[in-house]
Amino acid sequence: MATGIHVEIDRARIKELTEREAAKLDARTQGSREFYARAQQSLVGGVASSYQVRDPWPIYLSHGKGAQVWDIDGNQYLDFHNGFGSMVQGHAHDAISKAVTERIGLGSHFAAPTEDAVVVAEELARRWGLPKWRYVNSGSEATMDAIRIARGATGRDTIVKIFGSYHGHHDYVMVSIGVDYAMIGDRFDLQSLSYGLGIPQAVVEMTVAVPFNDAEAMERRIERLFEEGRPPACVIMEPAMMNLGVVLPEPGYLEAVREITRKHGVMLIFDEVKTGLCIAAGGAVERFGVTPDLVTLAKALGGGLPSGAIGGTAEAFEVVESGGVVQVGTYNGNPLSMAAARANLLEVMTPDAYAHLDSLNEHLLAGCQMVIEKYSFPGYSVGVGSKGCVTFSPEKITDYASFKANQDAELCELAWLYNMNRGIFMTPGREEEWTLSITHSFEDCNRFVAAFEELASDLTS
Ligand SMILES: Cc1ncc(COP(=O)(O)O)c(C=O)c1O
């Protein structure tokens, strides 16, 4: 959405409101503060994943039902975080709870295939139009194995990714993300930079990044990699970026990427860990109409149980069928996860569920956009399916460079505090977006808009 004339937000006012709202949240979450003191003795940072770290303390949750979650202080929130988009079904959905409860009484793990694994693969094949599937336990495992399949199939080592995209926590893809803008380099020759310590430099150098929404830059870089004698095995990318808020592909971009990769014999992997099941029944492949060689799923697939999947063409999976690439894992296709995924796909995420998500999101995006226009707020609302955000930027964000140059981190932090203090549990961090669940109502969306309007009013009055 285009951005018009906007007011300048007073930085001192942001600071003042941030202090006020942080103090309010601190006062409401004293139970979390006390629990954190205990947790950090044994759990590093008091949390299970560094993405859950929060200063001054994390907010510990106790339970969730439908669109709501509760923290250990008893505060009730409407959940727009939804486990980084895993819980598009809403919490403790009856059909998924029933499937898991029935399954656990029949044995929860065999490391042998079960009927549910086949039914889930059949349904995924139908939705994505990709005939072959394998399972893993997380998004990271899905992207790691998909890259290995591409490397095995092509006999090449180098991989191409989008600068600033997150594809999980394994070495191949912890590159050129979350780094200082000043370091990223020229658009046509972006740097390969390690995301955190512990990643071998040799691995970092095998991963080459290109900007999103720029097919020309991608093709030029791929051609150079051929000239340098290190042709790429694959391009791995999110078809819509979901970690710079939401950045949609410009018209024609995905089609151009498909053409370029095909022309150069490079496998195309769509990482649909976030988009899959959340933006349409058949994910981005259905939504945008471009089919890659391989697709990766996780998060929403298991309806809250750890799971992941890789789908692909018969040609792409030939290297696995033949035993060339060893795609394995003790918990792959775990019966509990498969029972949950089966119920999720066949009973919960139905055509009606997607129609509901689309109309909810349209309502929420329009409500936020109205607030933006009413207060001449510097930003715009953007989203697709169950996903969306207000991007706090006067310019449209199309890639990592425009994100780093424009997106307002302090404003994002303040918006998060406003939400939390008004009963809206939202994904922290300026990179994140909301995920609606099918249990959200229009009234729930109105509450989100009301909290945003309070923020816009307080900042512009
Ligand atoms: C696009 C994408 N790919 C992969 C992953 C990794 O998934 P997981 O955290 O399940 O390993 C994520 C996680 O946020 C993601 O957003």
The ligand as an SDF file (V2000), in Angstrom:
LIG
                    3D

 16 16  0  0  0  0  0  0  0  0999 V2000
   10.9800  -19.1510    6.8930 C   0  0  0  0  0  0  0  0  0  0  0  0
   11.5100  -20.0030    8.0030 C   0  0  0  0  0  0  0  0  0  0  0  0
   12.2220  -21.1030    7.7120 N   0  0  0  0  0  0  0  0  0  0  0  0
   12.7120  -21.9120    8.6650 C   0  0  0  0  0  0  0  0  0  0  0  0
   12.5060  -21.6230    9.9860 C   0  0  0  0  0  0  0  0  0  0  0  0
   13.0520  -22.5330   11.0480 C   0  0  0  0  0  0  0  0  0  0  0  0
   12.0250  -23.2280   11.6480 O   0  0  0  0  0  0  0  0  0  0  0  0
   12.2390  -23.8880   13.0910 P   0  0  0  0  0  0  0  0  0  0  0  0
   12.3210  -22.7790   14.0650 O   0  0  0  0  0  0  0  0  0  0  0  0
   11.0260  -24.7580   13.2470 O   0  0  0  0  0  0  0  0  0  0  0  0
   13.4880  -24.6910   13.0180 O   0  0  0  0  0  0  0  0  0  0  0  0
   11.7680  -20.4770   10.3490 C   0  0  0  0  0  0  0  0  0  0  0  0
   11.5610  -20.1510   11.7700 C   0  0  0  0  0  0  0  0  0  0  0  0
   11.1320  -19.0940   12.1380 O   0  0  0  0  0  0  0  0  0  0  0  0
   11.2690  -19.6430    9.3250 C   0  0  0  0  0  0  0  0  0  0  0  0
   10.5750  -18.5460    9.6250 O   0  0  0  0  0  0  0  0  0  0  0  0
  1  2  1  0
  2  3  1  0
  2 15  2  0
  3  4  2  0
  4  5  1  0
  5  6  1  0
  5 12  2  0
  6  7  1  0
  7  8  1  0
  8  9  2  0
  8 10  1  0
  8 11  1  0
 12 13  1  0
 12 15  1  0
 13 14  2  0
 15 16  1  0
M  END
$$$$
